[in-house]
Amino acid sequence: MEKRKVSIRRASLHDNHLLAALGAQTFYDAFAAENTPENMAAYLAASFNPEKQAAELADPLSTFLIAEVENEAVGYTSLKEVPPPPGVTGPKPVEIERVYARTDWIGYGIGSALLSACIEEAGSRGFETVWLGVWEYNQRALAFYKKWGFVQAGTQVFRLGDDLQTDLVLQRPVHLPENETKRHP
């Protein structure tokens, strides 16, 4: 695969339509095959519409970062300052709420660029721990986060339509110890 320069930019309030479309597309592509059409449609309608994205972008406790290749949006991530679930034990935690890349860009380093930028953003704002939830059956994502030094800290419920699913809660320090940074991206 040809590597292309990935640039990361902070989302603005005007990115609500872009994030609604990109979020719906990437979530659908990643999870539609394993869920009912009704549950998927309900979740997408509630979670990825321009009004909801505008409210999230305006929230001072949320930060969105967009990955672009040649000015084309190919993925995004968000940090959200919320109380962590039980099990997250690291000091000064912040949630990495989403790390989404378009299916046709998986394998081009988009996820790594987004995660790296997100962790850097967390550190620059004084957070010491990042945590996230990932569906227990999403083996690709679990392997990706393991490479980045995340470890399981617990579980939480994720509601997709009327289906209650289990997310594994993963955490890692923003700054890994020197001997760990050689083993992780």
Order of alpha helices (4+ residues) and beta strands (2+ residues): beta-alpha-alpha-alpha-beta-beta-beta-alpha-beta-alpha-beta-beta-alpha
